[in-house]
Amino acid sequence: MIDLDNAVDAALKDKYPLYYQLLIYKIDGRSNAEIQENLEREFHIKHSVEYISALWRNKIPKIIAENEQKRYLE
């Protein structure tokens, strides 16, 4: 779990704060509708609940995996 936390922090925390916060909300068990409201309030960006789901399932894991692959190769 520590390695996963470190991978998430390295990949998202500074470069993609919106994605990082979305991940935190998902881990906390919030619904996509709640996440949509919170992200709009914090980042002044409104995404559809479908887009939030796609980020969670596709984009965020891809960013983390690619970052870890790059770190491994370095």
Number of C-alpha atoms within 10 A of each C-alpha: 6 7 8 11 10 12 17 20 16 15 23 19 15 10 11 13 14 16 20 18 17 22 20 13 17 17 9 9 11 13 12 20 14 14 22 19 15 17 19 13 11 10 10 10 12 15 16 11 16 11 13 21 16 12 16 17 11 11 13 19 15 13 16 18 14 12 17 18 11 10 12 8 7 6
